[in-house]
Amino acid sequence: MIRLENVTKRFPGQDHPAVNNLNMFIPEGEICVLVGPSGCGKTTTMKMINRLIEPTEGKIYIKGQDTATVDVIKLRLDIGYVIQEIGLFPHLTIAENIATVPREKGWPRDLINQRVDELLTLVGLAPEKYRRRKPADLSGGQRQRVGVARAMAADPPILLMDEPFGAVDPITRARLQNEFLEIQAEMRKTIIFVTHDIDEAIKMGDKIAIMRDGELVQYAPPGELLSSPADEFVERLLGPNRTIKRLNLIAVREALRCDLLPAVPGHLSSEEARPLLKGSKLNVLAVVDSRNSLTGFVRGEQLKNNHAGPVAEIAELSSNVIAAEATLNEALSLMLGCGSQFVAVVSKKGEYKGVVTLGSLLELVREDVKEDVA
Amino acid sequence: MWRKLNRLRTVLAPVILLAAGISATVYFVENATPMAARLLVYPNVLRVLGQHLLLVAVSSLLAIAAAVPLGIIVSRPAFRPVAPAIEGIVNVGQTVPSLAVLALFMTLFGLGFQTAVFALWLYSLLPILRNTYAGMKSIGPEIIEAARGMGMKAHRILRRIELPLAFPIIMAGIRTAVVINVGTATLASFIGAGGLGDLIVTGISLRRTELIYTGAVLSALMAIFFDDLLARLEKYV
């Protein structure tokens, strides 16, 4: 989709090139994160793609076409652009801000209005409430959302994002990142994402390009980056807790074990349930209702008391339950937080799926390491 | 209640100013002492008022027409190296006394309307130019970058983004210039260009305070009137 060939940028009056002989290929529909310390050339690289900065040497191709030969206005109209400061136009309403590119492209008014409402809904802002507001009336997180909506207004195949979630508090940032990943899962845009935050890079990136002093140090998917950093610089950048960070990349779904914590229908009595305990290494059963929704847990000791009624009556619901879409890191911190050996996994609809235990987690990480060594 | 009164006041401001001007004129004309009465007649007051309006209007419009585009040009990146120098000249120029400016151009271009307009024009350029430049510079660079990055053409950015954002500051400069201009135009009398200054200057030499008052009150009311008019225009746009 986007190919950089021997791209070099020298700014006048500087000996060292800001970007030095960069070669890169960004496949269609992926998020490529450029990461590195400030002054490493990541923003310069991004801005050369929409020609806000012209390369000194080398060529950049989009869908095989040399960008230097395309009219610069046309090129930019087809590339979404989000910057850290957002740069919303303070004198225009939210709707007018979002409509910027469609308007420049000369879309009919009806289509623009329709598109604006669609985008506001997409980024989670109620159109009738926010359409007519000014940027100053919005919170930081809402402005970032509008910035993203504005960049996607004319449905460009490519998005350039320069620290798009940099100016908000960590909680809002995490939420914006998750929402954006959800949107991206449907849109499949080709995205160049610049950040200095390695954790954000690992979370957002399909591929991560680590840059230093204008050079590309390593270009790899996050898992590979964490398991085999190219050199000491990359290792330092990733930080000391690489293994923990890798847990961020694995969904709970992948570490799911069905055999360790059997499910028991809630209408069974203690006596009927007891044989099932043999299959549970944790000496706990998951109690489910007729729709297979998790209603609680029952421990082995509880069953020994020979409670007369169904097990649903003695089941206790604790907080160690997690969604299948969550990461292993979240599962781990939940275990540590509850002081529990396991977390039960449920689907979005609340269906009981299985369990992740400390043991299964350890095993998985160990296997992963072995694979990388091999 | 107060809100309503306030709104009434803004709506009625020009009417009140007009009424104040007319009643002041009528009062001074009707109560003129013999020596001033020859000058203080309605046709004469109307004539100098008209001259004054013309001086202010022509010089101000020409100043806006020249200073706003110049301010925009100076704010372009290509002019960045010379911008401080131009700003310096503009600021120093502002400190030269207005009477000196008039006298200077009289020696160059002679007496009369055109010289007065030229001097007033030159004097009005400075605040407008300075505010236009400041207004354009007040726009955050990230706003311009976002607009460029999204593919807006330079002239579209100027028209849709930069000018609307700089407009309040530019208007403040124009209002300052016009208010100063109304006052300075009374000095045009010294180079024979007429205006309300005629009443004041004659009043001083004849020691007739009603003449001085008439000129001073009318020019003060005119300044307030223009300020109010421009404020309305700014809101309307």
Boltz contact constraints between the chains, C-beta under 6 A:
constraints:
  - contact:
      token1: [A, 50]
      token2: [B, 149]
      max_distance: 6.0
  - contact:
      token1: [A, 52]
      token2: [B, 149]
      max_distance: 6.0
  - contact:
      token1: [A, 73]
      token2: [B, 151]
      max_distance: 6.0
  - contact:
      token1: [A, 73]
      token2: [B, 153]
      max_distance: 6.0
  - contact:
      token1: [A, 76]
      token2: [B, 151]
      max_distance: 6.0
  - contact:
      token1: [A, 77]
      token2: [B, 151]
      max_distance: 6.0
  - contact:
      token1: [A, 81]
      token2: [B, 149]
      max_distance: 6.0
  - contact:
      token1: [A, 81]
      token2: [B, 150]
      max_distance: 6.0
  - contact:
      token1: [A, 83]
      token2: [B, 146]
      max_distance: 6.0
  - contact:
      token1: [A, 85]
      token2: [B, 142]
      max_distance: 6.0
  - contact:
      token1: [A, 87]
      token2: [B, 142]
      max_distance: 6.0
  - contact:
      token1: [A, 87]
      token2: [B, 143]
      max_distance: 6.0
  - contact:
      token1: [A, 87]
      token2: [B, 146]
      max_distance: 6.0
  - contact:
      token1: [A, 89]
      token2: [B, 161]
      max_distance: 6.0
  - contact:
      token1: [A, 91]
      token2: [B, 164]
      max_distance: 6.0
  - contact:
      token1: [A, 91]
      token2: [B, 165]
      max_distance: 6.0
  - contact:
      token1: [A, 100]
      token2: [B, 150]
      max_distance: 6.0
  - contact:
      token1: [A, 101]
      token2: [B, 150]
      max_distance: 6.0
  - contact:
      token1: [A, 104]
      token2: [B, 152]
      max_distance: 6.0
